[in-house]
Amino acid sequence: MVGLIYQKQIKISLKVEANLSIEMGLTPTSEKTINEINNPSKSGSPLRQFALEKLQTDAKKFNGKFPNEYYVEFSKAVVEKSISINGADKGINAAYAMLGVKNLPQAKSVLQVYESIVPNDQNTHIDKVMHFIASAAKQYNYGKTITDGLQYKEKKYFLMKYRVGLVMI
């Protein structure tokens, strides 16, 4: 049996203050993703809820103009929250499962919001968050030497898939 995927073109508008509204472009997404964006508490994951709420809070804090190194702040916060929820071993792996390089489908709502409101240039997109969290997880799980080799291999693989268009997010 083939499952049907509900997709819809949405235009996300995040109202962060009475005088600031951030308009985001149209993007195909599922009804589940739309519901998570509109109500993070119904995301089914405390970590996804935290990430979505952090993006909303930080949009207010930065008045819609995120700093170029925001991916570092966001990534650290996600990893730290995951560890506080799940403990060190499970926490780092849960952060990787949500926003690691190969596991992005678990966090489509986070991806949609991040990509719509954060990027200032080509160096601030979600791939920086993914690489940061993947690196942290691999460093924790495997140590420096093995991590360096895995990062090189995975970054090449991801860039090829992402740039050639073989990945549908």
C-alpha positions in Angstrom: 0.0 0.0 0.0 1.3 3.4 -0.9 0.9 6.2 1.6 -0.3 9.6 0.6 1.7 12.6 1.7 -0.3 15.7 2.5 1.6 18.7 1.1 0.5 22.2 1.0 2.1 25.5 0.0 2.3 27.7 3.1 3.4 31.2 3.7 4.7 31.4 7.2 4.4 34.7 9.0 6.0 34.9 12.4 4.7 37.8 14.4 7.3 38.4 17.1 6.2 41.9 18.3 3.4 44.3 17.5 5.7 46.2 15.2 7.8 43.4 13.7 6.6 40.7 11.4 8.9 38.4 9.5 7.4 37.2 6.2 8.7 33.9 4.8 8.3 32.6 1.3 6.1 29.8 0.0 7.4 26.3 0.6 5.8 22.9 0.3 5.2 21.2 3.7 3.0 18.7 5.4 0.0 19.4 7.7 2.0 17.9 10.6 4.8 20.3 10.0 2.4 23.3 9.8 0.8 22.2 13.1 4.2 21.9 14.8 5.2 25.4 13.6 1.9 26.9 14.8 1.9 25.1 18.1 5.4 23.8 19.2 3.9 22.1 22.3 2.2 19.6 20.0 5.4 18.6 18.2 5.6 15.3 20.0 9.2 16.0 21.1 10.4 18.2 23.9 13.6 18.9 22.0 11.7 20.0 18.8 9.5 22.1 20.9 12.5 23.8 22.5 14.1 24.4 19.1 11.0 26.0 17.7 10.4 28.1 20.8 14.0 29.2 20.8 13.8 30.4 17.2 10.7 32.4 18.1 12.2 33.9 21.2 15.4 34.7 19.4 13.6 36.4 16.6 12.2 38.8 19.2 15.6 39.2 20.9 17.4 40.0 17.7 14.5 42.0 16.2 14.5 39.7 13.2 18.1 40.3 12.4 20.0 37.2 13.5 23.8 37.5 13.9 26.1 35.7 11.4 27.3 33.2 14.1 23.8 32.4 15.3 24.1 28.8 14.2 26.7 28.3 17.0 24.4 29.7 19.7 21.4 27.7 18.4 23.3 24.5 18.0 24.8 24.7 21.5 21.4 25.5 23.0 19.9 22.4 21.3 22.7 20.1 22.4 22.6 21.5 26.0 18.8 21.1 26.2 18.9 17.6 24.8 21.5 16.6 27.4 19.4 18.2 30.2 16.4 16.2 29.0 18.0 12.9 28.3 21.4 12.8 30.1 24.8 13.0 28.4 24.9 9.8 26.2 21.3 9.8 25.1 21.2 13.6 24.9 24.0 14.0 22.4 22.5 11.2 20.3 19.0 12.7 20.5 20.3 16.1 19.3 22.1 14.3 16.4 18.9 12.3 15.6 16.9 15.5 15.3 19.4 17.8 13.5 22.3 15.5 12.4 23.4 15.5 8.8 21.5 12.4 7.8 18.4 12.7 10.0 16.9 16.0 9.1 13.4 14.6 8.3 12.7 14.4 12.1 13.0 18.2 12.3 11.2 19.5 9.3 9.4 22.1 11.3 12.6 23.4 12.8 14.2 23.4 9.3 11.3 25.4 7.8 11.4 28.1 10.5 15.2 28.3 10.7 15.7 28.6 6.9 12.9 31.1 6.7 14.0 33.6 9.3 17.7 33.1 10.2 20.0 33.1 7.1 21.8 36.3 6.3 24.1 34.8 3.7 25.4 31.4 2.5 27.3 30.8 5.7 24.3 30.9 8.1 22.0 28.2 6.7 20.8 25.1 8.5 23.7 23.1 7.1 25.9 24.9 9.6 23.7 23.7 12.5 23.6 20.2 11.1 27.4 20.1 10.8 27.9 21.6 14.3 25.6 19.0 16.0 27.0 16.1 13.9 30.5 17.1 14.9 29.6 17.4 18.6 28.0 14.0 18.5 30.9 12.3 16.7 33.5 14.0 19.0 31.6 12.8 22.0 31.1 9.3 20.7 34.3 8.6 18.8 37.0 11.0 19.9 39.0 13.5 17.8 41.0 11.4 15.3 38.0 9.3 14.1 35.8 12.3 14.2 38.0 14.3 11.8 37.9 11.5 9.2 34.1 11.1 9.5 33.5 14.8 9.2 35.5 15.0 6.0 33.7 12.1 4.5 30.2 13.2 5.6 30.6 16.8 4.6 31.6 15.7 1.0 28.6 13.3 0.9 26.2 16.0 2.2 27.4 18.7 -0.1 27.2 16.4 -3.1 23.6 15.4 -2.2 22.5 18.9 -1.2 24.1 20.8 -4.2 23.2 18.2 -6.8 19.6 18.1 -5.6 19.4 14.5 -4.6 18.0 15.3 -1.2 14.4 16.4 -0.9 13.8 18.3 2.4 
